[in-house]
Amino acid sequence: MKRFTGHREPWGEFVDVKINAPELLTKEIKRKAMGRVWVSGVCDPYQPVEKDYRLTRKCLEVLFKAGWPVTVQTKSALVLRDMDLLLTSGNVEVGFSITTADEKIRQIFEPGASPIRERIDALNTLHDQGIKTFAMIAPILPGAETLPDALDGAVDYVLADRLNYHYANSVYREQNLAWALENRFFAEMRPKLAAGFKRKGIPLQILF
């Protein structure tokens, strides 16, 4: 996606704030057939700047008012700020990207994201309020094999996928984790995750 932005900074070190997004969305949904909206598949909708701009909240208000179904996916517990709004929709689900249960691994690959425990606690809070929740284990990282225990009671279902991009390959190599890029690693993790979530009675969809 960076190639479409014109930025020269490394990915993750810049953000463009689309301050007119709620207004554009209000116009756009009047021209489109209703369907589920995924917020967001490219950039996290609850980045730190959302605290000040509140654009995700405003867009959710637009969608909920018009009755559109929404899937929110994030790595940030900031989503809990909008609990009051989420509870007004009868067709919303909230998911957290959680790639590992190992906090040391998380710090290597996601240094700016909420800690794993904080994300799972947020899922529990949302789930306890009756909001449908899920976890996205993508890319599967070392330490993901214990996520079935960690997510028990916090999610309605789980999605899992392997690494499908290459910009993070250097991080794997620098941390002596290149083995976790190999087909063998994902082949070994697949049955471990499948068995673990089956044991907990949590539906799992493996996307590879």
N, C-alpha and C positions, 0 to 999 in steps of 0.2 A: 504493500500500500504506500510505502514511503515515496515511491517514484511518482506518485500523483500529487504530492504535496509541495514540491519545490524546496523542501528543507534539506540542508546539508548536515545538520546535526545527526548524531547517532539515533537510531530508533529508540524511543522511550525517553528522550531528552528534550522533547518539544511537544506542544499541544496547541492546536488551533481551536479557539472557542467560537462556535457557531451561535452567536447570540440571538439570531433570528430563527432558530430551529423551531420553537413552538409555533410561531406565526406561519412558517412554511408548512408545518405539519397540519395545522388547522385547515389550510387550503387544500393540501394534498389528499387528505382522507375523504374529502367530498367528491373527489374524482376517481377514487379507487374502489374496487370491490372489497368488501370486508374480508380480512384474513388475519391470522395470528402474526403479531409483530414481535420480532426478536430484538431485545434491547440489552446488549448489542454484540454482534458477532465479530467485530473488528477491534473496537476500542472499548475499554471498560467504562460503563455509564456512570460509575461512581468513583471517578478519579478525584484526587484532593481538591481540584478547582471547583467541583460540584458543590462543595460547601458554600462557596460564595455565589456562584452563578445560578444554581438551582435549576438548570436547564432540563436535566433528566426528570425532576419532579414535575416541571411545567409540561413536558411532553407526555408524561404519564397522565396528568390531569386531562389533557386534550383527548387522549385515547380512551380513558375510562369514561369520560363524559359522553363520548360517542358510542360506547358499548363495545369497543374492540377488544378481542382477547390478546393478552400480552405475556411474553416470556422474558423475564429479566435475568441476565446472567452477569455476574460480577465476581471480583475477588475481594471486595471491600465490605466491611461491616457497616459502612455509612448507609447502606440500604435500609437499615433499621430506623433511620431518621424518618423514613417515609412510611412507616408501618400504618399510620392512620389512613393514609391514602390507599395503600395496598388493600386494606380491609374493606374499602368501598367497592372493590371490583369483585364480581362473582366469577371471573374467568382470568385469573392471573396465576402464574407460577414463578417462583424465584429459585435460581440455581447458583451455586458457587463453583467456580473452577478450583479444584483441589487436586493437585498432581502427585502429591506424596504425603505420607504421614510423618516424615522425618523433617523436623524443623531445620536441621543443618543443611539438608538438600534444598529446602524451600529458600533459605537465605542465599544460596548460590544462584538459583535460577529466578527467584522472584523477590529481590531485596526490598523493593518498594511496596510490596503487597502486604495485606493484613496477615498476621501469623495464622498458622493452621488452626490452632485452638480457638482463636477469635472467630474464624469463619464457621467452624463447626458449631460454636455456641450461637452464632447468628442463625444458622440453619435450624437449630433446636428452638430458638425463640419464634421464628417464623412458623415452623411446623406446629408448635404448641398453640399458635393462634389460628390454626385451621387453614393456613396458606399452603398450597401444594409446593413441595420443595424437591430439588434434585441436586446431584453433584455431577460435575463433568471432570473426569480424570483424563485430561488431555493437555500435553502429552504425558503418558505414563512415565513416571520417574522412579528411580530406586526408592524403596520405602513405601510404595503404593500398596504393597501386598497386605498391609495391616489396616488399610482404610475400611474394610468391611466392619471391623470391630469399632473403629472410631466413628463411623457414620450411622451405626445402629440406632434406630429410633429418631433420626434427624431428617431422613429423606424418604420420599415416595418411590424414587427410582434413581438409577445411576447410568451415565453414559461413559464409555471409555474408548480412547483412541490412541494410536501411536504418534510419534513425531512426524508431522507432514510438512515441515518447513526446515530450512537449513541455516538461517541466520544465527542460530544458537549453537551450531556445531562446534565453534571455537571454544565455547564455555565448557562443553563436555570434554574436549581434549585438554584444556588447561587444568581441569580438575581431575584428570585421570579417570574420567567416566565414559570414555569413548565406547566401552563395551555395552553401555546402555543405549547406544544408537543401532546396535546390530539386530538383525532379524531374530537371532537366537534369544535375546533378552525378551522381546515382545512375545515370542512363542512360549517362553517359560512363564511369563506373567499372566498370559491369557487364562490358563486353567486355574491358577492360584486365585485370581480375582473372581472367576466364575464360581468356583467352589465356595469361596468366602462369602460372597453375597447371597448365594443360594442357601447357605447355612443360616443366614440372618433373615431370609425371606424377603430380600430386597431385589426387585426386578433389575436386571443388568442388561444393557444393550452394548455389545462390543462392535465398534465401527471399523474394524480391520480384519 
